[in-house]
């Protein structure tokens, strides 16, 4: 839950305005969170 909150804050429009140098980092974090969610969902499968 804390991870999702962190991502929401990191991906906020205010932070996006910081510029292109930050965008690849944000994109990578979003990718990592997506991978994490997939892994968590896979774990719950019997």
PDB file with SEQRES, HELIX, SHEET and CRYST1 records, atoms N, CA, C and O in Angstrom:
SEQRES   1 A   46  UNK UNK UNK UNK UNK UNK UNK UNK UNK UNK UNK UNK UNK          
SEQRES   2 A   46  UNK UNK UNK UNK UNK UNK UNK UNK UNK UNK UNK UNK UNK          
SEQRES   3 A   46  UNK UNK UNK UNK UNK UNK UNK UNK UNK UNK UNK UNK UNK          
SEQRES   4 A   46  UNK UNK UNK UNK UNK UNK UNK                                  
HELIX    1 AA1 UNK A    2  UNK A   10  1                                   9    
HELIX    2 AA2 UNK A   13  UNK A   16  1                                   4    
HELIX    3 AA3 UNK A   20  UNK A   44  1                                  25    
CRYST1    1.000    1.000    1.000  90.00  90.00  90.00 P 1           1          
ATOM      1  N   UNK A   1       0.837  -1.210   0.000  1.00  0.00           N  
ATOM      2  CA  UNK A   1       0.000   0.000   0.000  1.00  0.00           C  
ATOM      3  C   UNK A   1       0.868   1.255   0.000  1.00  0.00           C  
ATOM      4  O   UNK A   1       0.594   2.210  -0.726  1.00  0.00           O  
ATOM      5  N   UNK A   2       1.905   1.242   0.812  1.00  0.00           N  
ATOM      6  CA  UNK A   2       2.812   2.399   0.849  1.00  0.00           C  
ATOM      7  C   UNK A   2       3.487   2.596  -0.506  1.00  0.00           C  
ATOM      8  O   UNK A   2       3.712   3.728  -0.936  1.00  0.00           O  
ATOM      9  N   UNK A   3       3.807   1.493  -1.171  1.00  0.00           N  
ATOM     10  CA  UNK A   3       4.451   1.573  -2.482  1.00  0.00           C  
ATOM     11  C   UNK A   3       3.543   2.263  -3.484  1.00  0.00           C  
ATOM     12  O   UNK A   3       3.991   3.108  -4.260  1.00  0.00           O  
ATOM     13  N   UNK A   4       2.260   1.900  -3.466  1.00  0.00           N  
ATOM     14  CA  UNK A   4       1.323   2.527  -4.396  1.00  0.00           C  
ATOM     15  C   UNK A   4       1.172   4.018  -4.104  1.00  0.00           C  
ATOM     16  O   UNK A   4       1.078   4.826  -5.028  1.00  0.00           O  
ATOM     17  N   UNK A   5       1.149   4.381  -2.837  1.00  0.00           N  
ATOM     18  CA  UNK A   5       1.058   5.789  -2.462  1.00  0.00           C  
ATOM     19  C   UNK A   5       2.276   6.547  -2.968  1.00  0.00           C  
ATOM     20  O   UNK A   5       2.158   7.649  -3.503  1.00  0.00           O  
ATOM     21  N   UNK A   6       3.443   5.944  -2.792  1.00  0.00           N  
ATOM     22  CA  UNK A   6       4.688   6.551  -3.256  1.00  0.00           C  
ATOM     23  C   UNK A   6       4.639   6.781  -4.756  1.00  0.00           C  
ATOM     24  O   UNK A   6       5.013   7.850  -5.238  1.00  0.00           O  
ATOM     25  N   UNK A   7       4.181   5.786  -5.488  1.00  0.00           N  
ATOM     26  CA  UNK A   7       4.107   5.918  -6.946  1.00  0.00           C  
ATOM     27  C   UNK A   7       3.130   7.014  -7.345  1.00  0.00           C  
ATOM     28  O   UNK A   7       3.403   7.784  -8.266  1.00  0.00           O  
ATOM     29  N   UNK A   8       1.989   7.092  -6.657  1.00  0.00           N  
ATOM     30  CA  UNK A   8       1.025   8.144  -6.970  1.00  0.00           C  
ATOM     31  C   UNK A   8       1.657   9.520  -6.779  1.00  0.00           C  
ATOM     32  O   UNK A   8       1.440  10.426  -7.585  1.00  0.00           O  
ATOM     33  N   UNK A   9       2.435   9.672  -5.713  1.00  0.00           N  
ATOM     34  CA  UNK A   9       3.086  10.959  -5.463  1.00  0.00           C  
ATOM     35  C   UNK A   9       4.162  11.231  -6.503  1.00  0.00           C  
ATOM     36  O   UNK A   9       4.291  12.351  -6.997  1.00  0.00           O  
ATOM     37  N   UNK A  10       4.936  10.197  -6.832  1.00  0.00           N  
ATOM     38  CA  UNK A  10       6.024  10.368  -7.794  1.00  0.00           C  
ATOM     39  C   UNK A  10       5.475  10.701  -9.179  1.00  0.00           C  
ATOM     40  O   UNK A  10       6.095  11.457  -9.926  1.00  0.00           O  
ATOM     41  N   UNK A  11       4.328  10.147  -9.520  1.00  0.00           N  
ATOM     42  CA  UNK A  11       3.773  10.354 -10.863  1.00  0.00           C  
ATOM     43  C   UNK A  11       2.819  11.536 -10.928  1.00  0.00           C  
ATOM     44  O   UNK A  11       2.119  11.715 -11.925  1.00  0.00           O  
ATOM     45  N   UNK A  12       2.786  12.343  -9.876  1.00  0.00           N  
ATOM     46  CA  UNK A  12       1.903  13.500  -9.867  1.00  0.00           C  
ATOM     47  C   UNK A  12       2.323  14.508 -10.949  1.00  0.00           C  
ATOM     48  O   UNK A  12       3.497  14.590 -11.308  1.00  0.00           O  
ATOM     49  N   UNK A  13       1.361  15.261 -11.453  1.00  0.00           N  
ATOM     50  CA  UNK A  13       1.663  16.253 -12.499  1.00  0.00           C  
ATOM     51  C   UNK A  13       2.746  17.253 -12.090  1.00  0.00           C  
ATOM     52  O   UNK A  13       3.541  17.687 -12.923  1.00  0.00           O  
ATOM     53  N   UNK A  14       2.774  17.615 -10.811  1.00  0.00           N  
ATOM     54  CA  UNK A  14       3.773  18.578 -10.351  1.00  0.00           C  
ATOM     55  C   UNK A  14       5.188  18.044 -10.596  1.00  0.00           C  
ATOM     56  O   UNK A  14       6.067  18.771 -11.060  1.00  0.00           O  
ATOM     57  N   UNK A  15       5.389  16.773 -10.280  1.00  0.00           N  
ATOM     58  CA  UNK A  15       6.706  16.183 -10.482  1.00  0.00           C  
ATOM     59  C   UNK A  15       7.009  16.001 -11.958  1.00  0.00           C  
ATOM     60  O   UNK A  15       8.157  16.144 -12.378  1.00  0.00           O  
ATOM     61  N   UNK A  16       6.000  15.690 -12.744  1.00  0.00           N  
ATOM     62  CA  UNK A  16       6.187  15.528 -14.190  1.00  0.00           C  
ATOM     63  C   UNK A  16       6.716  16.825 -14.809  1.00  0.00           C  
ATOM     64  O   UNK A  16       7.461  16.798 -15.789  1.00  0.00           O  
ATOM     65  N   UNK A  17       6.324  17.949 -14.228  1.00  0.00           N  
ATOM     66  CA  UNK A  17       6.737  19.242 -14.764  1.00  0.00           C  
ATOM     67  C   UNK A  17       8.239  19.483 -14.609  1.00  0.00           C  
ATOM     68  O   UNK A  17       8.796  20.365 -15.262  1.00  0.00           O  
ATOM     69  N   UNK A  18       8.891  18.707 -13.752  1.00  0.00           N  
ATOM     70  CA  UNK A  18      10.318  18.918 -13.509  1.00  0.00           C  
ATOM     71  C   UNK A  18      11.158  18.723 -14.763  1.00  0.00           C  
ATOM     72  O   UNK A  18      12.268  19.245 -14.869  1.00  0.00           O  
ATOM     73  N   UNK A  19      10.623  17.974 -15.701  1.00  0.00           N  
ATOM     74  CA  UNK A  19      11.328  17.892 -16.963  1.00  0.00           C  
ATOM     75  C   UNK A  19      11.656  16.491 -17.420  1.00  0.00           C  
ATOM     76  O   UNK A  19      11.350  15.500 -16.757  1.00  0.00           O  
ATOM     77  N   UNK A  20      12.284  16.444 -18.567  1.00  0.00           N  
ATOM     78  CA  UNK A  20      12.554  15.185 -19.237  1.00  0.00           C  
ATOM     79  C   UNK A  20      13.555  14.322 -18.503  1.00  0.00           C  
ATOM     80  O   UNK A  20      13.528  13.098 -18.630  1.00  0.00           O  
ATOM     81  N   UNK A  21      14.439  14.938 -17.736  1.00  0.00           N  
ATOM     82  CA  UNK A  21      15.448  14.136 -17.036  1.00  0.00           C  
ATOM     83  C   UNK A  21      14.819  13.238 -15.974  1.00  0.00           C  
ATOM     84  O   UNK A  21      15.382  12.205 -15.614  1.00  0.00           O  
ATOM     85  N   UNK A  22      13.656  13.636 -15.479  1.00  0.00           N  
ATOM     86  CA  UNK A  22      12.974  12.852 -14.438  1.00  0.00           C  
ATOM     87  C   UNK A  22      12.051  11.799 -15.054  1.00  0.00           C  
ATOM     88  O   UNK A  22      11.810  10.757 -14.445  1.00  0.00           O  
ATOM     89  N   UNK A  23      11.541  12.060 -16.240  1.00  0.00           N  
ATOM     90  CA  UNK A  23      10.566  11.174 -16.872  1.00  0.00           C  
ATOM     91  C   UNK A  23      11.028   9.721 -16.991  1.00  0.00           C  
ATOM     92  O   UNK A  23      10.246   8.821 -16.685  1.00  0.00           O  
ATOM     93  N   UNK A  24      12.266   9.451 -17.424  1.00  0.00           N  
ATOM     94  CA  UNK A  24      12.691   8.042 -17.526  1.00  0.00           C  
ATOM     95  C   UNK A  24      12.707   7.325 -16.176  1.00  0.00           C  
ATOM     96  O   UNK A  24      12.439   6.126 -16.098  1.00  0.00           O  
ATOM     97  N   UNK A  25      13.020   8.060 -15.133  1.00  0.00           N  
ATOM     98  CA  UNK A  25      13.032   7.466 -13.788  1.00  0.00           C  
ATOM     99  C   UNK A  25      11.612   7.125 -13.376  1.00  0.00           C  
ATOM    100  O   UNK A  25      11.357   6.047 -12.840  1.00  0.00           O  
ATOM    101  N   UNK A  26      10.690   8.040 -13.626  1.00  0.00           N  
ATOM    102  CA  UNK A  26       9.285   7.812 -13.288  1.00  0.00           C  
ATOM    103  C   UNK A  26       8.744   6.631 -14.092  1.00  0.00           C  
ATOM    104  O   UNK A  26       8.041   5.776 -13.554  1.00  0.00           O  
ATOM    105  N   UNK A  27       9.075   6.591 -15.379  1.00  0.00           N  
ATOM    106  CA  UNK A  27       8.609   5.488 -16.218  1.00  0.00           C  
ATOM    107  C   UNK A  27       9.128   4.152 -15.702  1.00  0.00           C  
ATOM    108  O   UNK A  27       8.395   3.163 -15.684  1.00  0.00           O  
ATOM    109  N   UNK A  28      10.387   4.121 -15.282  1.00  0.00           N  
ATOM    110  CA  UNK A  28      10.973   2.893 -14.767  1.00  0.00           C  
ATOM    111  C   UNK A  28      10.287   2.468 -13.471  1.00  0.00           C  
ATOM    112  O   UNK A  28      10.008   1.286 -13.269  1.00  0.00           O  
ATOM    113  N   UNK A  29      10.018   3.434 -12.597  1.00  0.00           N  
ATOM    114  CA  UNK A  29       9.324   3.121 -11.345  1.00  0.00           C  
ATOM    115  C   UNK A  29       7.925   2.580 -11.622  1.00  0.00           C  
ATOM    116  O   UNK A  29       7.481   1.630 -10.976  1.00  0.00           O  
ATOM    117  N   UNK A  30       7.232   3.187 -12.583  1.00  0.00           N  
ATOM    118  CA  UNK A  30       5.904   2.695 -12.935  1.00  0.00           C  
ATOM    119  C   UNK A  30       5.991   1.259 -13.447  1.00  0.00           C  
ATOM    120  O   UNK A  30       5.143   0.426 -13.130  1.00  0.00           O  
ATOM    121  N   UNK A  31       7.016   0.982 -14.236  1.00  0.00           N  
ATOM    122  CA  UNK A  31       7.219  -0.373 -14.753  1.00  0.00           C  
ATOM    123  C   UNK A  31       7.485  -1.360 -13.630  1.00  0.00           C  
ATOM    124  O   UNK A  31       6.949  -2.469 -13.629  1.00  0.00           O  
ATOM    125  N   UNK A  32       8.310  -0.958 -12.679  1.00  0.00           N  
ATOM    126  CA  UNK A  32       8.622  -1.833 -11.547  1.00  0.00           C  
ATOM    127  C   UNK A  32       7.378  -2.121 -10.721  1.00  0.00           C  
ATOM    128  O   UNK A  32       7.172  -3.249 -10.274  1.00  0.00           O  
ATOM    129  N   UNK A  33       6.556  -1.110 -10.521  1.00  0.00           N  
ATOM    130  CA  UNK A  33       5.330  -1.312  -9.749  1.00  0.00           C  
ATOM    131  C   UNK A  33       4.381  -2.240 -10.503  1.00  0.00           C  
ATOM    132  O   UNK A  33       3.742  -3.097  -9.894  1.00  0.00           O  
ATOM    133  N   UNK A  34       4.285  -2.078 -11.803  1.00  0.00           N  
ATOM    134  CA  UNK A  34       3.436  -2.962 -12.596  1.00  0.00           C  
ATOM    135  C   UNK A  34       3.924  -4.405 -12.475  1.00  0.00           C  
ATOM    136  O   UNK A  34       3.120  -5.321 -12.305  1.00  0.00           O  
ATOM    137  N   UNK A  35       5.241  -4.608 -12.563  1.00  0.00           N  
ATOM    138  CA  UNK A  35       5.812  -5.950 -12.414  1.00  0.00           C  
ATOM    139  C   UNK A  35       5.522  -6.510 -11.028  1.00  0.00           C  
ATOM    140  O   UNK A  35       5.213  -7.692 -10.879  1.00  0.00           O  
ATOM    141  N   UNK A  36       5.624  -5.655 -10.016  1.00  0.00           N  
ATOM    142  CA  UNK A  36       5.361  -6.071  -8.635  1.00  0.00           C  
ATOM    143  C   UNK A  36       3.913  -6.520  -8.485  1.00  0.00           C  
ATOM    144  O   UNK A  36       3.638  -7.551  -7.871  1.00  0.00           O  
ATOM    145  N   UNK A  37       2.992  -5.747  -9.048  1.00  0.00           N  
ATOM    146  CA  UNK A  37       1.569  -6.095  -8.950  1.00  0.00           C  
ATOM    147  C   UNK A  37       1.291  -7.422  -9.640  1.00  0.00           C  
ATOM    148  O   UNK A  37       0.516  -8.234  -9.134  1.00  0.00           O  
ATOM    149  N   UNK A  38       1.919  -7.650 -10.794  1.00  0.00           N  
ATOM    150  CA  UNK A  38       1.745  -8.917 -11.506  1.00  0.00           C  
ATOM    151  C   UNK A  38       2.273 -10.070 -10.661  1.00  0.00           C  
ATOM    152  O   UNK A  38       1.639 -11.121 -10.566  1.00  0.00           O  
ATOM    153  N   UNK A  39       3.429  -9.869 -10.052  1.00  0.00           N  
ATOM    154  CA  UNK A  39       4.025 -10.912  -9.213  1.00  0.00           C  
ATOM    155  C   UNK A  39       3.135 -11.203  -8.002  1.00  0.00           C  
ATOM    156  O   UNK A  39       2.957 -12.361  -7.624  1.00  0.00           O  
ATOM    157  N   UNK A  40       2.581 -10.159  -7.399  1.00  0.00           N  
ATOM    158  CA  UNK A  40       1.708 -10.343  -6.243  1.00  0.00           C  
ATOM    159  C   UNK A  40       0.444 -11.115  -6.654  1.00  0.00           C  
ATOM    160  O   UNK A  40       0.000 -12.009  -5.934  1.00  0.00           O  
ATOM    161  N   UNK A  41      -0.123 -10.770  -7.796  1.00  0.00           N  
ATOM    162  CA  UNK A  41      -1.324 -11.448  -8.279  1.00  0.00           C  
ATOM    163  C   UNK A  41      -1.011 -12.915  -8.584  1.00  0.00           C  
ATOM    164  O   UNK A  41      -1.822 -13.795  -8.295  1.00  0.00           O  
ATOM    165  N   UNK A  42       0.150 -13.177  -9.163  1.00  0.00           N  
ATOM    166  CA  UNK A  42       0.543 -14.549  -9.490  1.00  0.00           C  
ATOM    167  C   UNK A  42       0.705 -15.386  -8.221  1.00  0.00           C  
ATOM    168  O   UNK A  42       0.374 -16.572  -8.204  1.00  0.00           O  
ATOM    169  N   UNK A  43       1.208 -14.769  -7.176  1.00  0.00           N  
ATOM    170  CA  UNK A  43       1.384 -15.478  -5.904  1.00  0.00           C  
ATOM    171  C   UNK A  43       0.066 -15.944  -5.319  1.00  0.00           C  
ATOM    172  O   UNK A  43      -0.016 -16.999  -4.691  1.00  0.00           O  
ATOM    173  N   UNK A  44      -0.976 -15.132  -5.539  1.00  0.00           N  
ATOM    174  CA  UNK A  44      -2.283 -15.437  -4.959  1.00  0.00           C  
ATOM    175  C   UNK A  44      -2.990 -16.562  -5.708  1.00  0.00           C  
ATOM    176  O   UNK A  44      -3.928 -17.165  -5.186  1.00  0.00           O  
ATOM    177  N   UNK A  45      -2.541 -16.845  -6.928  1.00  0.00           N  
ATOM    178  CA  UNK A  45      -3.152 -17.929  -7.699  1.00  0.00           C  
ATOM    179  C   UNK A  45      -2.788 -19.280  -7.081  1.00  0.00           C  
ATOM    180  O   UNK A  45      -1.653 -19.486  -6.653  1.00  0.00           O  
ATOM    181  N   UNK A  46      -3.745 -20.185  -7.037  1.00  0.00           N  
ATOM    182  CA  UNK A  46      -3.469 -21.519  -6.476  1.00  0.00           C  
ATOM    183  C   UNK A  46      -2.563 -22.348  -7.384  1.00  0.00           C  
ATOM    184  O   UNK A  46      -2.238 -23.490  -7.057  1.00  0.00           O  
TER     185      UNK A  46                                                      
END                                                                             
